[in-house]
Amino acid sequence: MQRYTVKEVCGLAGVTVKTLYHYQKIGLLEPCEVTTAGYRLYSDKEIARLQQILFYRELGFSLRDIKHALEPWRTIFIAACWRACTSA
């Protein structure tokens, strides 16, 4: 599995180190690993979550609302509702 450093994630997503740290602090985006030296590492899964966060931010959602929307059970529920609505 590919691991990305904070610097790499910032470059890929166009966010600051401070933003990533804030997202971690509020429980919105956790690194997949923290090395013994304290470096935070992110996998493709966290990169995809960051893309979702940035998408919702662009739409004007608050970080609290984004956090609630991305809770696993809510994501599954929303996807099921979407499938039900679009298949009718």
Secondary structure, DSSP 4 states (H G I P E B T S, - for coil): ---EEHHHHHHHHT--HHHHHHHHHTTS---SEE-TT--EEE-HHHHHHHHHHHHHHHTT--HHHHHHHTSHHHHHHHHHHHHHHHH-
